């Protein structure tokens, strides 16, 4: 966990410094070249500095050990940060959308900027691509939805910078500035769609849910591999940062001693850990075989996966 937190902090620091440099260059060059589009792109990069700061803070919180108020640790800070990133990205896309719509209705025409705006826009596109690559690389390697979301945001910024670049190019070379707000409007829609996708991707984790049925199948197979263990039910999986917290009930022979039943539960846990990577904790509750309890409405059993039974039938 400590290595992962350090890696996330490193990725966030790269994003913080990189976006800080790009934001400063674009804002200064935009004013010098007389390009409001480049200035706006610089302001958008400034929001990325805030996003990187949030990511860096979340990585520090996630690395904290569990305490009395947070017995499950602080891994959920990453989920909350990812949700916040989704809203920031959506807000940036909405602002761009509103700005371009105003251009259409008010008939604004951009002033022709100096060539410096073109050069800075090219540098911005290359810089954003490099930053996006670093965030995606760290995000995939350390299974961080927060860094993956930040990588998507960087790709969105690459589109924004590309749109600004196209707008400046059309303005300077083709003398057709009206295409710039059109491209910007289409990009804004794509950015908002991406933000919604990030939020939908993290909402399951926020609700302590899991959509990967293969994980449940791995748990049921693990129970089946342990002699004396049967009927896995009330199985629940939730994600804490990049780790899985697993709860389940199993049934054993009621004639077994407490020690023998405990050994079976320990073996079930070992089998689960051997089949599923990145396990935070496994809680196995032992019940006597044939035990029926009312109100067991939480968790899943093999009966909830009829497709699995069809696959096993000869």
N, C-alpha and C positions, 0 to 999 in steps of 0.2 A: 504493500500500500504506500509506503514511504517513497519508493522508487517511482511509482506511478504519479504521486503528488508532485515530486520534483520535476518529472517530465512535463506534466501539465503546466506547472509554473514556468518552466523554460519556454514552452510554446506560447504562453500568454505574454511573457516578457518580449519575445521576438515580435509578436503582433503589436505590442504596446510601442516599442521603439520604432518599428517599421512604419506603422501608421502615423506616429508622431512626426517622423521625417517627411513622409508624403504629404500630410496635412499642411505642414509649414510651407513646403515648396509650392504647393498648388495655390494656397491662399495668397502668398507673396507674389508669385508669378501671375496669378489671375488679376490682381490689382495693377501690376506693372504693365501687363499686356492689354488691359481693358476688357477682360473676358469674365462676365458674370457667371458663365457656365463653369469655368475652371474654378472660380471662387466657391461656387456651390458644391463642386466636387470635393474641394478641400474641406469644406464644412462637414460634408458627409464622412470624410476620413477622420475628422475630429470625433465624430460619434463612435468610430471604431476604436479610438483610444479609450473611450469610456467603456466600451464592451470588453476590451482587453484587460482593463483594470478590474472589471467585475469578474472576469475569468480568473485573474490572478488571485483575487480575494477569495473566490470560491474554492480554489485549489488549496489555499492555506487552511480554510475551514474544514474541508474534507479530510485533510491530513490529521486533524485533531483526534485523539483517542476517545473512546466512549467515556461518558461520565454519568453522574447521577441523573441529570436532566435528559441526557441523550444516550440511553443504554445500548441503542443500536448503532452508535457512532454518529458521525456527521456527514456521511456520504450523500444524503439527500440534498445537501447544499448544491451539489452539481446539477441535480434535477431542477431545482428552483432557479439556478442561474441560467440554465438552458431555456426555461420558460420566459425569463426576463429578456433574454436575447431575442426570442421570437417576437415579442412585443416591440422591442426597439427596431428590429428589422422591418416589421410591418409599418411602424410609424414612419420610418425613413422612406419606404415605398409610397405610402399614402401622401407624404409631403411632396414627393416628386410628382405624383399624379396630379395633385391639386395645382402645383406650379405650372405644369404643362397645359392643363385645362384652361388656366387663366390666360396663358399665351394665345390659345386658340380664340377665346371669346373676346379678348381685349385687343387682339391684332398686334401684339408687340413684335418688334423686329430687333433682333440682336445687332449691336454694333459690330463692325468687322474688327476682330482683335488682331494683335500683333502676332507674328509667327512663333514667338516665345510660348504662347498658349498651346500651340500644336506640339511643340517639343516636350513640354511638361506633361501633356496628356498621354503621349507615347510612353514616357517614363512611368507614369502612373499605372498604365495597363500592365506593363512588365513587372512593376513592383507588386501590384495586387495579385498577379498570377503566382509570383514566388511566395507571397505570404499565404495564399490559399493552399498551395501545395504543402507548406510546412504544417499548417493546421490540420489538413486532411491526413497527412502522414502520421503525425502524433496521435490524432484521434482514432485512426484505425489500429495503430500499434498498441495503444493502451485502452482501447474500447471506451472512449470518452465521447458521449453524445454532445457534451458541451463544446468540445473542440471541433467535432464534426459540424455542429451548428455554426460555429464561428467560421469554419472553412466555407460553408455555404454562403455566409454573409460576405466573405472575401470575394467569392465568385460573383455575387450580386454586385459588389463594388467594381469588379472588373467590367461587368456589363455597363454600369453607370459611367465609368471612365471611358469605355469604348464608345458609348453614346456621345459623350462630350467630345471625344476625339473626332467622331464622324461629323458632329455639328460644327466644330471648328473648321474641319476640312471643307465641308460644303460651303461654309460662310466665306472662307478665304479663297478657295480655288474655284468653286463652281458658282459662287454668288447666289446660293439657294438656302438661305437661313431658315426657311419655313419647315424644312425637313427635320431640323434638330428637335423641336418640341414634339414632333410626331414619334420619332425614335424614343425619346425620353418617356413618352406616355406608355408605349408598349413595354418598355423595360420596367416601368413602375408596376404594371400589372403582374409581370413575372416575379418581381421582388415580393409583392404581397402574397402571391401564390406560394412562394418558397417559404415565407414566414409561417403561413398557415400549415404547410406540410411539416415544419419543424415542431410546431405546437401539437399537431395531431400525433406526431411520433413520440412525444414525451408525455402526453396526457395519460397513456396507459400506465406508465411508471408512477405518475403522480397519484393515480387511483389504486396503486398496489396491484396492478393487473399484469397479465402475461399472455401473449398471443402465440408463443412458440410451442406448439403441441409436441414437438420432438423432446422437449425437456420433460414433459409429463410421461411420455413413453419411456424415457430413460429411467425415470424413477420407478415406474411399474415393473420394468425389466430387472431393476436392481433388487426389488422386493422378491420377485419371482426366483432370483438366483440364490436366495438365502433359505436353506432348509428350516422349516418351522414357522416361517413368516408368510402371512397370507392376507388377502383382501385389503390392499392399500386403498384408503379412502380419506375424505377430508384433506386431500392433498392441495397445498397452496404454495405458490411461488411468487415472490416479489423481488424486485431488484433494488439494491442499495448501491448507488454509483455503478460500478462495473461488476458487482458481486450479487449472487443469488442467495436469498434467504428462503429456506424450504421447511415447511411443516407438513406432517402427514401422520395418519393413524394406521396401525397394522393390527392384525389379530394373531394370537398365538394360542397354543393348547392351554386351557385354564389349569391343567394339572401341573404345569411347570412352576418351579420356584421363581422367586423374584430375581434371583441372580441369573438363572437360565434365560428368563425373558429379557433381562437387561443385555445379556450377551448377544441375543438375536437382534435387538435394537441397535447395538453398537455395530454389528456386522452389516445391517441394512444401511447405516450411515456411511460405513466404509465403501460399500458397493456404489452408493449414490455419488460419493466424491470421486470414485474412480471413473465414473461415466460422465460427469458434468464438471467442466472447468469453472474456475472462479466462484467457488461456493463460499459464502459468508458464514452460514450456520445451517445445521440440519437438526430439526427437533422431531424425534420419533416418539409418538405416544402409543403405548402398548395397551391393547384391550383383549379380553378373553374371547376365544373363537365363538362366533354366533351372537355376540353381544349386539343388542339393538338399543339405540338411544333416540329419544324423540328430540326433534329440533335440530338435527344435524344438517343444517341447510348451507353450511359453508364448505368450500373446498370441492375438489373433483375426485372422481373415481374412474376406473376403466370403463364403466358403463356410459360415461360422458363422451367416449370416443368410439362410436360404433364403426367407423371406418377402419379402425385398428383391428377390430375383431374380424372384419371381412378379409383383411390382408392375411390373418393368421389361419383362416380356414383353408383346408386343402382343396 
